[in-house]
Amino acid sequence: MKKILVLLMILALSLFGVSAAFAYEVKVDEDTYAKVGAKVQILIQDTDNTGGTSNETDLTLPNARIYFAGQVTNMVKFGLNYDFATAGNTAAGGRATDAQITLDFAKEFKVMTGIYRVAFSRIALQDSYQYILISGPAVDRAVAPVAAANLLGTYRNAGVTAWGDLLDGKLRYNVGVWDDNYNVYAASNHMMKTARVVYNFLDPEKGYTCAGCYLGKANVANVGVGYLTQDYDLDKTYTAMTIDGFYESDGLTLEAAYFSADEDSGATTGVKPTSWYVEGAYLIGNLQPAARYESYDDDGGTGDYTVATAGINYLFDGANAKVGVQYAKKDWDAAGTPSENTYALQLQVQF
């Protein structure tokens, strides 16, 4: 099976004219090097509802990625993710979803600029290749769409960020200014501003982003608080906040988050949607069962819903080669709206 997965990845990469031998590390000297690799996810998904009004099965390529990361000097570092995907059965072109340069002045102070993940919430900083389930939660984007608006809802945007670790890694801070992306209601020329603080009780997490799961290779416990704001349409302001917690030790992974927003936006002035989710997983040898429950409240409308998700991963080589199966049920509060049932199988390889 492991050989089959590798062959499957080579086949997928061949569609883009890339060989598996493309993954390697280029090292000029101790201070100058780059790592090049590739990742692929292939998804089979069936969605229906209890009312029997729809049923759809798709085999898609949610993501295929070529990535580059390295440094020119100890202070000048860079990263690039070039992603391909399909939407249903329709081919979509590739695009640079991440392209950033970091000036690493010290562990306490770094400056990053380019296109990359908005440091608003923990889930915004997670990559889908490290989720504990096939899909991530949906309620975070429902409450704070402004953070996820650019680049196909992947939380990426163009910006400048100052971040670093204080108190021997116990305290992580992140302050960013981002290009305007909130044009749902009206054109805007205002920048979005974000701030996030994380306190680590155990080992600090390394790097700008974070994982949804470390597969038993880390002892992490932290609490984070995030905030974003953007002025638009003359005198209107959109704000959102979140508080989240994460724990992993001895194969047990737990994560929870709460979101709220204030949509000062014309017809929806004063609407304050909220949401939350809690999820967990446990590693048992090569098996990793996982589950999540999430809830969204649109503050007085008819769009309230909950989602219950359960799945299990078989890890051939950690996140480098795995197969996941998942079932999710979405229940709407609105009377007469049928539940949505989604069954999914995903193959993933990366190197």
N, C-alpha and C positions, 0 to 999 in steps of 0.2 A: 504493500500500500504506500509505503514511503517513497519508493521509486516511481510509482504512478503519480503521486503528487508533484514530484520534481519534474517529471515529464510534462505534466499538465501546465506547470509554470513556464517551462521552456516554450511550449506551444503558444501560450498566451503572449509571451514576450516576442515571439517570432512575428506576431501580427504587427508589431511596431518596428520590426527590423533590428531587434536587440538580442544579443546572444547572452546566455547565462554566464559566459566567461567575462561578461562586462563588469561583474561585481568583483572589485579588488580594491586594495589600498595603495595609493601612490604616496611615497615618502621621499621627499627631497633631502631633508635633514631632520634633526630633532625638533625644530621649530616650524617646519613647513611640510604639510602633508594633507591628503584628502582621502576620504572614504567614499566609494561609489557602490551603489547596490540597487536592488529592485524588489518590489513587493507586488503581490497579486491577491485579490479576493474575487471569488466566483460564487454567485448566489443563485439558488433556486428557491422561489418564493410563491406561495399560493395564498391568496386573500379572498375571503368570502364574508358573508354576514348571515346572522340568524334569520333574517327576513327572506333570504333566498333570492335577493334581487340582483346580486352580482357574484361573479366568480372569475378570478383571473390568476393564471399561472405564468410566471416569467423566469427565464434563465438570463441573468444579467451579469455584467462586469461592473460592480459598484465602484471598484477602484483598481487601477494598475499604476504603479508608481516607479519612477526612476529617481533616485535621490543622491545628492552630493552633500558632503559636510567636511569641514576641515578648517585649517588656519594657515595664514600666510606668515604671521609672526605670533608670538605668544599673546599679543594684544589684539591683533586683527583676525577675526574669525568669520566664517560664512556658512550658509546653508541654503540648499535649493531642493524643493520637491516639485517634480513635473508629473502631473497626474493625468491619466486617461480614464474614461468611464463610458458606460452606455446608459441611456435613459429608456427603460423598457427594452424594445428591440431596435431602438434607433441609436446609431453610432454617434458619439459626441467627440469633439476634438479635444486635444490635449491642452493643458494650460499650466503655467507655473503657479501653483497654489501657495507656495512659500518661497520667498527669495529675500534673504535678509543678511545684513552685515552687522556684526557685533564688535564694539570696541570694549575690550575686557580690561578696564583700568585696574580693577581689584575685585576680589570676591565680594566686597561690600558695595561696589558701584560699577555697573556696566551700562552701556548705551547701545540699543539695538534700533535699526531702522530698515524699512523695506515693507514687504507684504508677509504677514505672519498672523498667528493666533492672537485674538484679543484677550488679554488677561483680565477677564471679568469674573468668571466662575471656574471651578475645578473642571467641570465637564467641557468647558470651552477650551481648556488646555490639554485635553486628552485626544489621542489619536485613535482612530477606529481599529487599528491593528492591535491595540492593547485593551479593548473593551472586554469585560467579563461575559457579555452577551453579544450576539451578532449585531444588534442595533443598540444605539444609545438611547437615553430618555428623550421624549418629545416635549415635555412640559416646560423645559427651560427655554426653548425657542418660542413657545406660545406666549410666555410672559415677557420675554425680553427679545423681541424680533430685531430690534435695532442692532444688537450685538452680533446677530447672525445674518444680517441682511446681505452683505457682500459675498461674492464668490460662492454662489449656490448654497447659501446657508451653512457654510462650514466654519463660521466664526473668524475667518481671515479678513484682514483689512490692511490698508496702508497706514503706517504710523511711525511714531518715534517713541521709544520706551526707555525709561531709566529703571533699573532693577538691581537687586543684590541681596546678600545674606548678611545679617547682623547677629550678634550674640552667639558666635561660633556655630552659625547655621540654624539656630533656633527660630529666628525671625526672618521671613522672606517678605520683601516689599516690592511693589511694582506700580509705577505711575506711567500712564500713556496718553498721548494725544493722537487722534486718528482722523483720517480723511472723512469728509461728510459721506454718510451712507443712508441717512434716514429720509427717504423721499417717498414714503408710503402715502402721505397726505398732501404734501406740498414740497416744492423745490426748496432746498436749503443750502446755504453756504457756510454753515457753522461746523466747527470741528467737534467730534465726540471726545469726551474726556473720561478716563477710567482710572480706578485705583483699586489695589488689592493687597491685603496683608494676610500672611499665613504664619501661624505659630506651630512649631514642631515640638512635640513632647518626646519623641524618640529620634530615630535617625532622620536627618534632613534629606529631602529629595533633590537630586542633582539636575541641573539644566533648567532651561526656561519653561519647558512643558512638564507634564507629569503623566504617569501611567494609570490606567484603570485597574491594573493588577500587576504585581511583581512576581507572581508565581512562586511564592515562598522564599524569594531571594532578598527580602528586605523586611525590616522591622520599622514600620512607619505608623505614626499616629499624629494627626494634625487637625486644626480647625482654621478655616479661612473665611474672610469677609471681603466681598467685592461690591463696587459701586460704579455706576456709569451715568453720565448726563449728557444731553445734547439740546442746545437751543435750535429752533427752526421756525420758519414762517413768522417772522417779525418778533412776536412776544410770547411764543409758546416754548415749553420745555418738556422734554421726555427724560424721566429718571427711572432707574432700576437698581435694586440691590439684591444681594444673595448672602447666605451664610451656609457653609458646607463643612462636613467632617469626613475624614478618611482614616481607616485603620487596616493594617495588614501585618500579620505575624503568624508563623507556623502554618502557613497555607490557608488561613482564614482571611477573607477580604470583606470589608464592610464600608459602605459609602452612603451618605445621605446629604440632601441639600434642600433649601427653601428659597423661593424667589418671590419678589414682589415688584410691581412697577406702578408708576403714575403716568397715565397717558393723557397729557394735556394737549389734546389734538382735535380741535374743532368739534365734530359731532360726538366724539367720545371723551370730551373734557370731564375730568373727575373720575373716570373709570380706573380702578386699581386692581387689576388681575393678580392672582397669587397662584402658586403651585409648589409642589414638593415631590420628592421621590426618595425611596430607600432601596438599596440593593445589596446583595451579598453573594459570595461564592466560597467554595471550600475545595481545596486541592487534595485529591485522593489518588496518589500514584499518577497515572496518565489521565485520569478523569477529573473534570472540574464541573460539578453541578452549580447552577447559578439561578437567581431569581430577582425580580424587581417589581415594585409596586409604585405607581405614580398617580398624582391627582392634580387636576387643573380646575380653577374657579375663575370664570371671566367677569365676576363682580356684577351680577344682576342680569346677564344675558342668558341665552339658551345654549351656549357652547361648552358647558361644564362636562368633563369626562374623567374617567379613570382608566388606567391600563395596567393589567397584570401580565407579567411575562415570566416564563420559566424555560430553561434550556440546559444543555450539557455540552461540554467540549471534550473531545479526545485529542490530547496533545502528543503528537509524534515527537516533536522537538520544541517544547514550549510554544511561544508565539510564532516561532519560525516555520512550523508546519503543524497545522491543526484543522480539525473538522468540527463544526458546531451545528447543533440542531436547536430549534427554538419554536415555542408557541406563545403567541400574544393575543390577549382578548381586550378589546377597547369597548367600554360601555359608556354610552352617552346618557346624561341625565334627562335630556329632552324626551317627553313622552312620544312614543311611536317610532323613535329612531332606533333601528336595529343595531345590535352589537356587531363589531368587526372582528373576525378571526383570521389570524395570519400564521401560517406554518412556513418555516424557513430552514434551509440547509445551506451552509456556507463552507467552502474550502479556502484555506489561506496558506500562503507560503511567502517567505521573505528571506533575503540573504544580503 
